[in-house]
């Protein structure tokens, strides 16, 4: 699975085909030159074993806890963000939960279906292909897609990921998972947390303050329908410090993590179904991102 993330290999079948002739792949998995490659169908069973043991999360934790890596990490300054992960399901599979959809005539797995002008929501509909996927629209003017949401916690010194997980795509998931990641990684010292304006919500900022976390959050100053600027929850107690401006610059590096995961690791559209599987492959991709960057960081002079 790490090889799939490193080289953007789409499927286990393609991975086994590459294993037949690529000596680097064979060396990586300790497979002899003359040994036969494994059958691709065995990966589904092995992946379920990984899910049961939460191996992906433990592997990410093991990577960042290595002594040589630990000295590269900041223990005081972090950033958090979320990204949409498109589910492996067609929008045509989003049907009514009570089964009352009127399908067009004609059979086949990809039959015609007219869902225009039909009001659909996650309360009344769900995907028949991936029931855990949620219909979500990133912003006004953007199309709604069936997706999950991935979350990452990054330290600000070198931009390495120290925690991550995938969740259902909801309007509050980013803030809820951010608090869970902070709780899992903060110590006794006060820390700072950088984030974009989607986190500029009073309840979230209050929750951070109760955890001794300084909310270095971008101010959401968009105008309301009557032209009045939205009231921000980030006050001068935070913005007057020079550290706030530094956090605002550093937090944008988390987009590099999501960009690599989607473009290089092949997670622009998740090829697994179910939140547990999506969480495992997303977390493993975060660990792979760290492993790609660490050789240069470790080789650099202190």
Secondary structure, 3 states (H helix, E strand, C coil): CHHHHHHCCCCHHHHHHHHHHCHHHHHHCCCCCCCCCCCCCHHHHHHHHHHHHCHHHHHHHHHHCCHHHHCCCCCCEEEEEEEEEECCCCHHHEEECCCCCCCCCCCCCCCCCCCCCCCCCCCCEEECCCCCCEEECCCCCCCCEEEEEEEEEEECCCCCEEEEEEEECCCCHHHHHHHHHHHHHCCCCCEEEEECHHHCCHHHHHHHHHCCEEEEECCCCCECCCCCECCCCCCHHHHCCHHHHHHHHHHHHHHHHHHHHHHCCCCCECCCCCHHHHHHHHHHHHHHHHHHHHHHHHHCCC
